[in-house]
């Protein structure tokens, strides 16, 4: 899941999981939502697909809290 949504290896340092790396917690909501329809080809007549989800995301980002957004 994480490789298919480009979370790994890009966010490897920001991940939480088991020490052996076999199981990881999703860093962002798009990981589980994107994988709801993984390996499916959607017909145009079925679009748009709408999803609603809530999750406590887990990402180690030391020092980012309280910073102003760029731009």
C-alpha positions, 0 to 999 in steps of 0.5 A: 500500500505505501509503495503504491501510493509513493509514501515509501521510500520517500517518507521512510524516515517519518514512518511508525511501525514495528521494529522489523518493518513488516507492519507500518501505520499509514502516514496520510489518509490517501494511503488507505483511501486510494487502496479502496479501489486499487487495481481497478479500472473505473468507467467514466460513467461511474465517475466521480467516485467520492470517499469520506474517511477519518483516521489518526495519521502517524508521522514522525515530524520533529520540529514542524509543529507551529511553523508557518506554511511556505508561500 
